[in-house]
Amino acid sequence: MISLDTRLVALLACPYDRRSLVVDGPRLRCPEGHTFPIVHGVPVLLREDAAPTHHLWNTTDADIRRFAAAEQPAPAPGAVDPFVERWLVATCGRLYRRCSLPLARYPIPDLDPPEGNSRTFLDVGSNWGRWALGATRAGYEAVAVDPSLEAALAGARVARQLALPVHYVVGDVRNLPFRNDSFDVVFSYSVLQHLDKDVVRRALEQMALVMTRQGLVRVQIANVLGPKQLLNHARELIKRAWSRRAAYPFRVRPWTPRELVDTFSSCIGPATLSADGFFTLNAQPADRDLLPPFERLIVGASTQLCAISRRWPPLVQVADSIMVEARSR
């Protein structure tokens, strides 16, 4: 059994009552009697009274028993974990749908701002933790939290393979299982845009609790005014009208820039917007070598437009992907 790092235990809190947790054999326990399993070194801190936000990424009691009984073999040296390749498009975006497999390396993005200086970093909705891994490379002490035990275990395998000390936790963004004032940077990419807006507000309130008083929240979210998002939204409306089917629950739910500023400012503190991408929701310059030629052109064009938007801020209003930054009051 992999033991929990004492630094991680010091950050954890009961998702029911936010009380501190102690290790009790293969479980974590709070003073009120709530207990939570530890599976291969990954604490599972989910509330039984909270239904999952989506069936695709969740953890059941059967999952806990199944993964606890299964070995977690490390990927072969130089190889990419099969979970990462299997869920590449779901976790990295549609730009990656024509990538050649097997992947030559892990798609781990560069972090902006790049220098961590040993500050704490929380990756919310991390899946296998590509952003947490990037943060660790940049010098942060990173924790990755996601509702899927399978994804967290895959991330833990990748972290061991790459010798990057990322901590993985199974938890729900609506009830973040961490102590107040724990993280200097609370980050989330391509996650909140898939949730109902009332759930997003609850998530932001939770982020505000766990960030330090001098901390920063950085969240990527789709902009309804972006050309690609306008086209996608029109296609979805036509498809739903034609097929008369309900909307796919894990679809992208874009926001207007004004909605983003007002909501983040209300839930966290003063908020600002910057362009994260054009023509796509996940244009990562660090991954251009993994992409086919046409997708590389999209990333290049997006990168240039993001640079222009820093000199001409009105361009941010029509970016497809927006990064929201909010600081605590």
ZINORVEN-V576252 format. One record per pair of residues at least 12 apart in sequence whose C-alpha atoms are under 10 Angstrom apart, sorted by the first residue. I is the first residue (numbers start at 1). J is the second residue. If there is no record, write none. Layout:
i=[I	I]
j=[J	J]
This chain:
i=[1	1	1	1	1	1	2	2	2	2	2	2	3	3	3	3	3	3	3	3	4	4	4	4	4	4	4	4	5	5	5	6	6	7	7	8	8	8	8	8	8	8	8	8	9	9	9	9	9	9	10	10	10	10	11	11	11	11	11	11	11	11	11	12	12	12	12	12	12	12	12	12	12	13	13	13	13	13	13	13	13	13	14	14	14	14	14	14	14	14	14	14	14	14	14	14	14	14	15	15	15	15	15	15	15	15	15	15	15	15	15	16	16	16	16	16	16	16	16	16	16	16	17	17	17	17	17	17	18	18	18	18	18	18	18	19	19	19	19	19	19	20	20	20	20	21	21	21	21	21	21	22	23	23	23	23	24	24	24	25	25	26	26	26	26	26	27	27	27	28	28	28	34	37	37	37	38	38	38	38	39	39	39	39	39	39	39	39	39	40	40	40	40	40	40	40	40	41	41	41	41	41	42	42	42	42	42	42	42	42	43	43	43	43	43	43	43	43	44	44	44	44	44	44	44	44	44	44	44	44	44	44	45	45	45	45	45	45	45	45	45	45	46	46	46	46	46	46	46	46	46	46	46	46	47	47	47	47	48	48	50	50	50	51	52	52	52	52	53	53	53	53	53	53	53	53	53	53	54	54	54	54	54	55	55	55	56	56	56	56	57	57	57	57	57	57	57	57	58	58	58	58	58	58	58	58	58	59	59	59	59	59	59	59	59	60	60	60	63	63	63	64	64	67	67	67	72	72	72	72	73	73	74	74	74	74	74	74	74	75	75	75	75	75	76	77	77	78	78	78	78	78	79	79	79	79	79	79	80	80	80	80	80	80	80	80	80	81	81	81	81	81	81	81	81	81	82	82	82	83	83	83	83	83	83	83	84	84	84	84	84	84	84	84	84	84	85	85	85	85	85	85	86	87	87	87	88	88	88	90	91	91	91	91	91	91	91	91	91	92	92	92	92	92	92	92	92	92	93	93	93	93	93	94	94	94	94	95	95	95	95	95	95	95	95	95	95	95	95	96	96	96	96	96	96	96	97	97	97	98	98	98	98	99	99	99	99	99	100	100	100	101	103	104	104	105	105	105	106	106	106	106	106	107	107	107	107	107	107	107	107	107	108	108	108	108	108	108	108	108	108	108	108	109	109	109	109	109	109	109	109	109	109	109	110	110	110	110	110	110	110	110	110	110	110	111	111	111	111	111	111	111	111	111	112	112	112	113	113	114	114	114	114	114	114	115	115	115	115	115	115	116	116	116	116	116	116	116	116	116	116	117	117	117	117	118	118	118	118	118	118	118	119	119	119	119	119	119	119	119	119	119	120	120	120	120	120	120	120	120	120	120	120	120	120	120	120	121	121	121	121	121	121	121	121	121	121	121	121	121	121	121	121	121	121	121	122	122	122	122	122	122	122	122	122	122	122	122	122	122	122	122	122	122	122	122	123	123	123	123	123	123	123	123	123	123	123	123	123	123	124	124	124	124	124	124	124	124	124	124	124	124	124	124	124	124	124	124	124	125	125	125	125	125	125	125	125	125	125	125	125	125	125	125	126	126	126	126	126	126	126	126	126	126	126	126	126	126	126	126	126	127	127	127	127	127	127	127	127	127	127	127	127	127	127	127	128	128	128	128	128	128	128	128	128	128	128	128	128	128	128	128	129	129	129	129	129	129	129	129	129	129	129	129	129	129	129	130	130	130	130	131	131	131	131	131	132	132	132	132	132	132	132	132	132	132	132	133	133	133	133	133	133	133	133	134	134	135	135	136	136	136	136	137	137	137	140	140	140	140	141	141	141	141	141	141	142	142	142	142	142	142	142	142	143	143	143	143	143	143	143	144	144	144	144	144	144	144	144	145	145	145	145	145	145	145	145	145	146	146	146	146	146	146	146	147	147	147	147	147	148	148	148	148	149	149	149	149	150	151	151	152	152	152	152	152	153	153	153	154	155	155	156	156	172	173	173	173	173	173	173	173	173	173	173	174	174	174	174	174	174	174	174	174	175	175	175	175	175	176	176	176	176	176	176	177	177	178	178	178	178	178	179	179	179	180	180	180	180	180	180	180	180	181	181	181	181	181	181	181	181	181	182	182	182	182	182	182	183	183	183	183	183	183	183	183	183	183	183	184	184	184	184	184	184	184	184	185	185	185	185	185	185	185	185	185	185	186	186	186	186	186	186	186	186	186	186	186	186	186	187	187	187	187	187	187	187	187	188	188	188	188	188	188	188	189	189	189	189	189	189	189	190	190	190	190	190	190	190	190	191	191	191	191	191	192	192	192	192	192	192	192	192	193	193	193	193	193	193	193	193	193	193	193	194	194	194	194	194	194	194	194	195	195	195	195	195	195	196	196	196	196	197	197	197	197	200	200	200	201	201	201	201	201	202	203	204	204	204	204	204	204	204	205	205	205	205	206	206	207	207	208	208	208	208	208	208	208	208	209	209	211	211	211	212	212	213	213	213	214	214	214	215	215	215	215	216	216	216	216	216	216	216	217	217	217	217	217	217	217	217	217	218	218	218	218	218	218	218	218	219	219	219	219	219	219	219	220	220	220	220	220	220	220	220	220	220	220	220	221	221	221	221	221	221	221	221	221	221	221	221	221	221	222	222	222	222	222	222	222	222	222	222	222	222	222	222	222	222	223	223	223	223	223	223	223	223	223	223	223	223	223	223	223	223	223	223	224	224	224	224	224	224	224	224	224	224	224	225	225	225	225	225	225	225	225	225	225	226	226	226	226	226	226	226	226	226	226	226	226	226	227	227	227	227	227	227	228	228	228	228	228	228	228	228	229	229	229	229	229	229	229	229	229	229	229	230	230	232	233	233	233	236	236	254	254	255	256	256	256	257	257	257	257	257	257	257	257	257	258	258	260	260	260	260	260	260	261	261	261	261	264	264	264	264	265	265	265	265	265	266	267	267	267	268	268	268	268	268	269	269	269	269	269	270	270	270	270	270	271	271	271	271	271	272	272	272	272	272	273	273	273	273	273	273	273	273	274	274	274	274	274	274	274	274	274	274	274	274	274	274	275	275	275	275	275	275	275	275	275	275	275	275	275	275	275	275	275	275	275	275	276	276	276	276	276	276	276	276	276	276	276	276	276	277	277	277	277	277	277	277	277	277	277	277	277	277	277	277	278	278	278	278	278	278	278	278	278	278	278	278	278	278	278	279	279	279	279	279	279	279	280	280	280	280	280	280	280	281	281	281	281	281	282	282	282	282	283	283	283	283	283	283	283	283	283	284	284	284	284	284	285	285	285	285	286	287	288	302	302	302	305	306]
j=[26	38	39	40	41	68	26	38	39	40	41	42	23	25	26	38	39	40	41	42	23	26	38	40	41	42	43	167	41	165	167	22	23	141	167	43	141	142	143	166	167	168	169	178	21	22	23	28	43	178	22	178	179	182	143	177	178	179	180	181	182	183	210	28	43	45	169	176	177	178	179	180	182	28	29	30	45	176	177	178	179	180	28	29	30	31	32	34	35	36	45	46	47	175	176	177	178	179	30	34	45	46	47	171	172	174	175	176	177	178	179	30	32	34	45	46	47	48	49	175	176	177	30	31	32	34	175	177	30	175	176	177	178	179	180	31	32	34	177	178	179	32	177	178	179	34	35	36	177	178	179	35	35	36	37	38	36	37	38	37	38	38	39	40	41	43	39	43	44	43	44	45	47	64	65	68	64	68	169	170	64	65	67	68	69	149	153	169	170	67	68	69	70	71	72	153	156	153	156	167	168	169	149	152	153	156	167	168	169	170	145	149	152	167	168	169	170	171	59	64	145	146	147	148	149	152	168	169	170	171	172	177	145	147	169	170	171	172	175	176	177	178	58	59	60	147	169	170	171	172	173	175	176	177	171	172	175	177	60	61	172	174	175	172	147	148	172	174	147	172	173	174	194	195	196	199	249	250	147	194	195	249	250	148	249	250	147	148	249	250	125	127	146	147	148	149	150	151	146	147	148	149	150	151	170	171	172	146	147	148	149	150	151	170	171	147	148	149	148	149	150	149	150	149	150	153	153	154	156	157	154	157	154	156	157	158	159	160	161	154	157	158	160	161	161	161	162	104	105	106	161	162	102	103	104	105	106	161	101	102	103	104	105	106	107	158	161	102	103	105	106	154	155	157	158	161	102	103	154	128	150	151	153	154	155	158	103	106	107	127	128	130	151	154	155	158	99	101	102	103	106	107	101	127	128	151	103	106	107	127	126	127	128	129	130	189	190	191	282	107	108	130	189	190	281	282	283	284	190	280	281	282	283	280	281	282	295	280	281	282	283	284	291	292	294	295	296	298	299	282	283	287	290	291	292	295	291	292	295	290	291	292	295	289	290	291	292	295	290	291	292	290	290	289	290	287	289	290	130	158	162	287	290	130	131	134	284	286	287	288	289	290	129	130	131	132	133	134	135	137	284	286	287	130	131	132	133	134	135	283	284	285	286	287	130	131	133	134	135	137	138	284	285	286	287	131	132	133	134	135	136	137	138	286	134	135	138	135	138	134	135	137	138	139	140	135	136	137	138	139	140	135	136	137	138	139	140	141	142	184	185	138	139	140	141	136	138	139	140	141	142	184	135	136	139	140	141	142	183	184	185	215	135	136	139	140	141	142	143	182	183	184	185	186	211	212	215	135	136	139	140	141	142	143	144	166	182	183	184	185	186	187	211	215	216	217	135	140	141	142	143	144	145	167	178	182	183	184	185	186	187	188	207	210	211	217	135	142	143	144	145	146	168	185	186	187	188	189	218	219	143	144	145	146	147	171	172	173	176	186	187	188	189	190	191	192	203	207	219	144	145	146	147	148	170	171	172	173	187	188	189	190	191	192	143	144	145	146	147	148	151	152	155	168	169	170	187	188	189	190	191	144	145	146	147	148	149	150	151	152	153	154	155	168	170	191	144	145	146	148	149	150	151	152	153	154	155	156	157	158	159	168	142	143	144	145	146	151	152	154	155	156	158	159	166	167	168	144	155	158	159	143	144	187	188	189	144	145	155	159	164	165	166	167	168	187	188	155	158	159	162	164	165	166	167	164	166	164	166	159	164	165	166	164	165	166	165	166	184	185	164	165	166	167	183	184	164	165	166	167	168	183	185	186	165	166	167	168	169	183	186	156	166	167	168	169	170	171	187	167	168	169	170	171	172	173	176	177	168	169	170	171	172	173	176	169	170	171	172	173	169	170	171	172	168	169	170	171	170	168	170	167	168	169	170	171	168	169	170	168	167	168	168	169	203	191	192	199	200	202	203	204	205	206	207	199	200	201	202	203	204	205	206	207	202	203	205	206	207	203	205	206	207	209	210	206	210	206	207	209	210	211	209	210	211	206	207	208	209	210	211	212	213	207	208	209	210	211	212	213	214	215	209	210	211	212	213	215	207	208	209	210	211	212	213	214	215	216	217	210	211	212	213	214	215	216	217	207	210	211	212	214	215	216	217	218	327	204	207	208	210	211	212	215	216	217	218	219	325	326	207	216	217	218	219	220	324	325	207	217	218	219	220	221	323	218	219	220	221	281	282	323	219	220	221	222	252	281	282	321	219	220	221	250	252	204	219	220	221	222	252	253	254	219	220	221	222	223	250	251	252	253	254	255	221	222	249	250	251	252	253	254	249	250	251	252	253	254	249	250	252	253	253	254	255	263	263	264	267	263	264	266	267	268	267	267	217	219	263	264	266	267	268	264	266	267	268	267	268	267	268	264	267	268	269	326	327	328	329	268	328	268	327	328	327	328	327	328	329	327	328	329	326	327	328	329	268	269	271	325	326	327	328	264	268	269	271	324	325	326	327	328	271	272	273	323	324	325	326	327	264	273	322	323	324	325	326	273	274	275	276	277	281	282	321	322	323	324	325	252	253	254	255	256	257	260	276	281	320	321	322	323	324	252	253	254	255	256	257	260	276	277	280	281	319	320	321	322	323	252	253	254	255	256	257	259	260	275	281	316	317	318	319	320	321	322	323	252	253	254	255	256	257	317	318	319	320	321	254	255	256	257	316	317	318	319	320	321	254	256	277	278	279	280	316	317	318	319	320	321	322	278	279	280	318	319	320	278	279	280	281	318	319	320	321	252	253	254	278	279	280	281	318	319	320	321	254	320	252	252	253	254	248	251	320	321	322	317	318	322	272	273	274	316	317	318	319	322	324	273	317	272	273	322	323	324	325	273	324	325	326	324	325	326	327	325	326	327	328	329	326	326	328	329	325	326	327	328	329	325	326	327	328	329	325	326	327	328	329	324	325	326	327	328	323	324	325	326	327	313	316	317	322	323	324	325	326	306	309	310	313	314	315	316	317	319	321	322	323	324	325	302	303	305	306	307	308	309	310	313	314	315	316	317	318	319	320	321	322	323	324	302	303	305	306	307	309	316	319	320	321	322	323	324	298	299	301	302	303	304	305	306	316	318	319	320	321	322	323	298	299	300	301	302	303	304	305	306	316	318	319	320	321	322	298	299	301	302	319	320	321	295	298	299	302	319	320	321	302	319	320	321	322	299	302	320	321	295	296	298	299	300	301	302	303	321	296	299	300	302	303	299	300	302	303	299	299	300	319	320	321	319	319]
